[in-house]
Amino acid sequence: MTYTIEWLPAAAQQLRKLEKPIQKRLVLAVARLGTEPRPPGIKALTGRPGALRLRVGDWRVVHEIHDSRLVVQVVAVAHRREIYDR
């Protein structure tokens, strides 16, 4: 099964603010979630039920997986020192 990737407006805006090479790395990593939504290394976030984080170097992608709709929803994108303050 293939999952659809949905970017929330806030996450898309955060992505656009980053440098192009970083954007490409993050978009490629998120695209891979469409075929394997729970790859090794994905971790649940404490204090935010249902939210998972994908590590891409020093960057983090917070997302939710909705199995009933086959959707991976990207909630936030930020540097590791900033993402957990949200």
N, C-alpha and C positions, 0 to 999 in steps of 0.2 A: 504494500500500500504506500502511496505517496501522499505526504501531508502538504497542504498549502501553507505558505509563509505569509503572515500578516504583520505588517509593521504598524504599531500605534503611532499616531502623529508625533507624539513627543519623542519616541525612539528614532523616528525618521529624521526629525530635526536635529537630534543629538548626533546622529551619524553624519549629516551634511556638514556639521561644524568641524569635523575631523579632516586631517590631511588625506589626500587621495590614496596613497599606498595603504594607510590604515583602513580606510573605507573598504578597499578591495579585499583585504584580508578578512575583515569582519563579515562582509557580504558573502564571500565564499564559504566561510565557516557556518553561517546561518543557512545558506542554501543546502549544505549537506544535511542539515536537520530535517529537510523535506523527505529524504530517503531513510534516514536513521534518526528518529527524534530523540532517542535516549542512548547516545554513544557513551563509551567508557569515559569517565572524567566529569560527567554532568553531576552537579550536586544540587541538593535542595537548599533553599535559603531559609534560615530560621527567622521566625517572626513574620513570614509572608507565605501563608499556606498556598500551595500549588505552584509557587514560583521556583524556577530552576535557574542555575547560572552556568553559562558556557564560558570557559576560559580560552582566550585567544591572546597569547603572550601576556602583556601587562593590561590587556583590555578585558572587560567582562560584558557579556550579553545576558540580560535577565529576560527570561521568556517563560511562557506557560504553554502546556500541551493540552489541547482539547481533543481527546480521542474520539468522542462521539461525532465531532464534525470534521475530523482529520485535519486539524489546523494547529500550527505552531505560531503563537502570537508573541512577537517581540515587544517587550514592555520598556526596556531601557538599555542604553549603551553608554559606557563610561570607563574611564581609567580605574584600575583596581583601588586606588586610594580614595576615589570619590563615590564609587557605586554603592557602597554599603551605608552611606549617610542618607540615602534617599528614602 
